Amino acid sequence: MPKILIVGGGYAGFYTAWKLEKQLRKGEADVTMVDPLPYMTYQPFLPEVAAGSIEARHSVVAHRRHLKRTHVVTAKVTKIDHAGKVATITPPEGEPYEFAYDQIVVTAGAVSRTFPIPGIADNAIGLKTIEEAVAIRDRLMSNFDKAASLPAGPARDRLLSVVVVGGGFAGIEVFAELRSLASSLVGKYPQLTFDDTHFHLIEAMGRIMPEV
Ligand SMILES: Cc1cc2nc3c(=O)[nH]c(=O)nc-3n(C[C@H](O)[C@H](O)[C@H](O)COP(=O)(O)OP(=O)(O)OC[C@H]3O[C@@H](n4cnc5c(N)ncnc54)[C@H](O)[C@@H]3O)c2cc1C
């Protein structure tokens, strides 16, 4: 039976496996999907998760729950020798091993760009994973708790300042969602007012949201 290897179980990889399950006849091909995460993240919902408008679990789809005929492997593909049609799979535990395939679908996604901006890689939180979205929400909420016990001044200003780098679709959406969360949090802290919170959007180009 021909072997199909899907690298990545994100939006493209998960849908590839799901559609193949529907279209392939029994015994027509053997499909394996490899991803270090056991779920597909629906990234368009990450700004809503960051603001708590929806629950984190509602933005992910468990691979094993929805893929019945695909071999799901929770590991990383760390090498592809396409001339020899062999991929190296590195699991979280145990030794890397080789996997021979006939067809390969590479859908390993993208990473947040940090550009050569000092401090970004060390201090900023990206917005590609559910963990990052939850970390943004945790940071904003715990900053409000800390700020409430400080007098007005630079230390409190820093805690109540949100900087979004990048005015693309995701940047604008998370900016709006976090502004909305901060506005509703202000009402819960009598010591703080709307004017104490500071939101900055930084975009290098002369316009925002080029996608739309
Ligand atoms: C905040 C945000 C909002 C968005 N909003 C929209 C929207 O409104 N509309 C829209 O159309 N698009 C939107 N997008 C874009 C859309 O989510 C992406 O285009 C889409 O997720 C890309 O799918 P993908 O499968 O290529 O990558 P991903 O969905 O990122 O999946 C990649 C997968 O590969 C896995 N992987 C990585 N490395 C390896 C490896 N070495 N081995 C195995 N697996 C690996 C990852 O764990 C991940 O599961 C948004 C994106 C973001 C971040």
The ligand as an SDF file (V2000), in Angstrom:
LIG
                    3D

 53 58  0  0  0  0  0  0  0  0999 V2000
   -3.7880   35.2230   15.3630 C   0  0  0  0  0  0  0  0  0  0  0  0
   -4.0800   34.6680   13.9860 C   0  0  0  0  0  0  0  0  0  0  0  0
   -5.2930   34.9620   13.3870 C   0  0  0  0  0  0  0  0  0  0  0  0
   -5.5860   34.4480   12.1140 C   0  0  0  0  0  0  0  0  0  0  0  0
   -6.7900   34.7480   11.5410 N   0  0  0  0  0  0  0  0  0  0  0  0
   -7.0980   34.2400   10.3180 C   0  0  0  0  0  0  0  0  0  0  0  0
   -8.3640   34.4870    9.7070 C   0  0  0  0  0  0  0  0  0  0  0  0
   -9.2080   35.1790   10.2640 O   0  0  0  0  0  0  0  0  0  0  0  0
   -8.5930   33.9440    8.4790 N   0  0  0  0  0  0  0  0  0  0  0  0
   -7.6700   33.1740    7.8250 C   0  0  0  0  0  0  0  0  0  0  0  0
   -7.9270   32.6960    6.7260 O   0  0  0  0  0  0  0  0  0  0  0  0
   -6.4740   32.9100    8.3940 N   0  0  0  0  0  0  0  0  0  0  0  0
   -6.1720   33.4270    9.6070 C   0  0  0  0  0  0  0  0  0  0  0  0
   -4.9350   33.1640   10.1660 N   0  0  0  0  0  0  0  0  0  0  0  0
   -3.9710   32.3760    9.3980 C   0  0  0  0  0  0  0  0  0  0  0  0
   -4.2280   30.8810    9.5050 C   0  0  0  0  0  0  0  0  0  0  0  0
   -4.4570   30.5080   10.8430 O   0  0  0  0  0  0  0  0  0  0  0  0
   -3.0030   30.1790    8.9510 C   0  0  0  0  0  0  0  0  0  0  0  0
   -2.8590   30.5690    7.6120 O   0  0  0  0  0  0  0  0  0  0  0  0
   -3.1420   28.6590    9.0280 C   0  0  0  0  0  0  0  0  0  0  0  0
   -3.1890   28.2250   10.3820 O   0  0  0  0  0  0  0  0  0  0  0  0
   -1.9480   28.0320    8.3430 C   0  0  0  0  0  0  0  0  0  0  0  0
   -2.1250   26.6370    8.3950 O   0  0  0  0  0  0  0  0  0  0  0  0
   -0.8950   25.6490    8.3320 P   0  0  0  0  0  0  0  0  0  0  0  0
   -1.4410   24.2650    8.3970 O   0  0  0  0  0  0  0  0  0  0  0  0
   -0.0190   26.0330    7.1800 O   0  0  0  0  0  0  0  0  0  0  0  0
   -0.0330   25.9850    9.6330 O   0  0  0  0  0  0  0  0  0  0  0  0
   -0.4370   25.7660   11.1670 P   0  0  0  0  0  0  0  0  0  0  0  0
   -1.9170   25.8110   11.3420 O   0  0  0  0  0  0  0  0  0  0  0  0
    0.4080   26.7260   11.9280 O   0  0  0  0  0  0  0  0  0  0  0  0
    0.0400   24.2820   11.4730 O   0  0  0  0  0  0  0  0  0  0  0  0
    1.3910   23.8950   11.4480 C   0  0  0  0  0  0  0  0  0  0  0  0
    1.5330   22.6300   12.2810 C   0  0  0  0  0  0  0  0  0  0  0  0
    2.8090   22.0590   12.0240 O   0  0  0  0  0  0  0  0  0  0  0  0
    3.3350   21.5750   13.2350 C   0  0  0  0  0  0  0  0  0  0  0  0
    4.7890   21.4800   13.0920 N   0  0  0  0  0  0  0  0  0  0  0  0
    5.7080   22.4760   13.1320 C   0  0  0  0  0  0  0  0  0  0  0  0
    6.9440   21.9880   12.9690 N   0  0  0  0  0  0  0  0  0  0  0  0
    6.8050   20.6410   12.8180 C   0  0  0  0  0  0  0  0  0  0  0  0
    7.7430   19.5730   12.5940 C   0  0  0  0  0  0  0  0  0  0  0  0
    9.0590   19.7960   12.5170 N   0  0  0  0  0  0  0  0  0  0  0  0
    7.2620   18.3180   12.4700 N   0  0  0  0  0  0  0  0  0  0  0  0
    5.9230   18.0870   12.5580 C   0  0  0  0  0  0  0  0  0  0  0  0
    4.9970   19.0540   12.7520 N   0  0  0  0  0  0  0  0  0  0  0  0
    5.4400   20.3150   12.8730 C   0  0  0  0  0  0  0  0  0  0  0  0
    2.8720   22.5920   14.2660 C   0  0  0  0  0  0  0  0  0  0  0  0
    2.8910   22.0280   15.5840 O   0  0  0  0  0  0  0  0  0  0  0  0
    1.4590   22.9000   13.7870 C   0  0  0  0  0  0  0  0  0  0  0  0
    0.4850   22.0660   14.3870 O   0  0  0  0  0  0  0  0  0  0  0  0
   -4.6330   33.6580   11.4400 C   0  0  0  0  0  0  0  0  0  0  0  0
   -3.4110   33.3490   12.0590 C   0  0  0  0  0  0  0  0  0  0  0  0
   -3.1330   33.8480   13.3140 C   0  0  0  0  0  0  0  0  0  0  0  0
   -1.8120   33.5010   13.9530 C   0  0  0  0  0  0  0  0  0  0  0  0
  1  2  1  0
  2  3  1  0
  2 52  2  0
  3  4  2  0
  4  5  1  0
  4 50  1  0
  5  6  2  0
  6  7  1  0
  6 13  1  0
  7  8  2  0
  7  9  1  0
  9 10  1  0
 10 11  2  0
 10 12  1  0
 12 13  2  0
 13 14  1  0
 14 15  1  0
 14 50  1  0
 15 16  1  0
 16 17  1  0
 16 18  1  0
 18 19  1  0
 18 20  1  0
 20 21  1  0
 20 22  1  0
 22 23  1  0
 23 24  1  0
 24 25  2  0
 24 26  1  0
 24 27  1  0
 27 28  1  0
 28 29  2  0
 28 30  1  0
 28 31  1  0
 31 32  1  0
 32 33  1  0
 33 34  1  0
 33 48  1  0
 34 35  1  0
 35 36  1  0
 35 46  1  0
 36 37  1  0
 36 45  1  0
 37 38  2  0
 38 39  1  0
 39 40  1  0
 39 45  2  0
 40 41  1  0
 40 42  2  0
 42 43  1  0
 43 44  2  0
 44 45  1  0
 46 47  1  0
 46 48  1  0
 48 49  1  0
 50 51  2  0
 51 52  1  0
 52 53  1  0
M  END
$$$$
